[in-house]
Amino acid sequence: MMFLPLLFGIIVSVVLTVIAFLLKKKGYSKTTINIYTLASLALGVVIIAYGFTVVRGFEGFAYLLLGIPIVLISIITICMTFLSNTKKHQVV
């Protein structure tokens, strides 16, 4: 029961990552994708801060378990978009 928020956090972060890759596949710019992933990173930080400052205690720990996967996967997604090469090599 304790790891249910962790599972929800993993599911939310996977959905956010899939949406970022769909945006990349549709041809959106790196800036648009980075703004999206920064917004999801901010969402994770806000969830963690809300759990620490407002809820507190064991219930606040559930918010921490919800926010940590979102933050980690958002950081990984930002790194992947920075490292990816968007230039398409054309075969002549």
Secondary structure, 3 states (H helix, E strand, C coil): CCCHHHHHHHHHHHHHHHHHHHHHHHCCCHHHHHHHHHHHHHHHHHHHHHHHHHHCHHHHHHHHHHHHHHHHHHHHHHHHHHHCCCCCCCCC
